[in-house]
Amino acid sequence: MLSTPMSDLLDMKIMLLLQSEKVMYISKILSCAVIITLLSIIFDKDKTSNFFVWASLTAFSTLQFSRQSKVNFNQIIGNVIGSVIGIVIWVFMTHVSAHLYYINLEYWFLILGIFVTTLLCIMLNHSEYCGIALSSFLIVTIYDVAHHTIEGALSRIFFCIIGCLIAYLVDFISRQIEQKWLFYKSQD
């Protein structure tokens, strides 16, 4: 096949587009969305477990825009820290609430949980976990207190781990494809 200046220019534009971080990031986000959607259709067709929400949020915030940055596992660690502290505070609140009826007592437990969650993240020298840990803590305590169950917290930890693993898999595969594509293009 003869190469023309127009076809060379088109090849170069396509190559630049495919090498674009923006295109790669959009591709990774959409790949995660499709995989999570398929898993949701298979395992949560009644939409009762919130798998799609927690796995998607984790996968999307785990993926990194920059090619230099790999998948961010802070999501899993932050979710686990916040959820575990949330469960502990929830257990304390349910036990104390059974003996004392004071409506604003829950707020003091929330402040205690916020303090313990922040302190633990700082003591582990990982302040980058703090935001997601605090979010998980509040979601666990507020949601699970209102619904009188800790099943949501436990399933949320599991769903977030799955979301993070999906993001890692998509990132790994996209890097492999990109490397192979660049290798084949360099052979031309």
N, C-alpha and C positions, 0 to 999 in steps of 0.2 A: 504494500500500500504506500503510495506516494504521500509525502508530507508536504502540506502547503502552509504558507504563513498563517492562513485563517484557521486551519485545523490545529496548528501548533499553539496559536493564541487561545483557542477554545480549550485545548488540553491543559494549558497553563492556568487558565481561569478556573477550570473544574478542579485542578489540583489545589490551587489556593483556597477555593471554597471548602473542599474536603479537609484541608489542613486547618481551617479556621477553628479556633477554640469555641466560638459561638455555636457553630454547626455541631461540633462534637458534644458540647454540653446539652444542646437541645435533643440530640439523638439519645444521649444517656438518660435524660429525664423521661423522654417518651418511651424508651425501652423499659425502664422501671415501671412506668404507669401501665404499660401493656401486660407485663408479667404479673404485677400485683392484681390487675383487673382479672386476668385469667384465673389466678389462684382464688380470688374472691368469688368468681362465678362457680368454680369447682367446689370450694370448701365452705363458702358462706353465702349460698344463693338466697337465703332468707334475710340476709343483711342484719343479723342480730348481734354479731360479735364486734363490729366496728373494726374488723381486720383491715379493710381498705383504708380507712382514715389513718390508723396508727402506723401501718406499714408504709403508706405513701408519705406521710409527714417525715418519718424517719429516713426513708430512702432519699427523698428530695433534699433534706437538709444534710445528709451524709455525703452526697456527691459534691465534688469540688469543681468549680468552674475552670480553674487553672490546670493546665497539663502538668505543671511542676508539683502540684499537690495531689496526693493520693487520697483515697477514701478516708473520711473522718470518723473514727470509732468513738468519739466523745459522746455521740448520741446514745449508744448502748450503755456506756458507763454512767452517764448522767441520768438516764432513765432508771437504771437499776438502783443507784444511790437514792434518788428522789422517791421512787416507788417503795423501796424497803423502809425508808424513814417514814413515808406516808402511812404504810401499813402499821408500823410500830405506834405512831401517834394515833392512828385510827383505833387501835386496840385500847390504848390508854383512854381515849375519849369515850369509847363505849363502856368501859368499866367504871369510869368516874361518873359518867352521865347516869348510869344505873343507880348510883348511890346519892348523887347530888343533882338537883335540878336547878341549874343556873344557866340561863340561855346564852350568856356571853362567854361562858367558859370555853366554848369551842374556839373563839378568837384567840384566847391566850394559848391554847394548844397549837394553833396555827403559827403564832409568833414563835413558840418554842421550836416547832418543826422547821421553820424558816431559819432560825438561828443554828440549829443542829446541822441542817443540810449545808448551809453556807460554811460553817466551821469545818465540817468533814471534808468538803471540797478543798478548802484552803489548807487544811492539815495534810492532805494527800498531794499538795503542791500542784493541783490541777484546777486552777480557777476557771479554766475554759469549760469545765463541766457544770459550773455553778448555775448558769441560766437554765439549761435544760433540766438539771436536777431539781431546781426550784419549781419549774413548770410541772414536772412529773409529780413532785410532792403535792402541790396544790390540786392538781387534777385528781390524784388518788384520794386525798383526804376529802375534798369537797364532793366529788362524784360518789365515792364509796360510802361516805357518811350519809349522803342523801338516799342511797339505794340499800344501805345496811348490808353490804357485801364486799369482800375483798377479791372476789373473782375477777372483777374488772382490772384491778391492779396487776394481778398475776398474768392475765391474758395480755395486757398491754405490754408488759415486759417481753413476753414471748413474741408478740407481733412486731415490736420494735427491733428485736434481734433478727427476725426474718427480713424486715425492711432493710436493715443494715447489710445483711448478707446478700440480698438481691442487688443492692447498690454496689457492693464490692465485686460481685460477679459481673455485673454490667460494665463496671469500670475496667476490670481485668480483661474482659473480652474486647472491649473497644480499644484498649491499648494494644492488644495483640493484633487486631485487624489493622490498626493504624501502622504498626511496625511492619507488618507484611506488605501492606500497600506501598509504604515508602520504600521498602526493599525492592519490590517489583518495579516501581517507577525509576529507581536509581539504576536498574539493569538496562533500561531503554537507552 
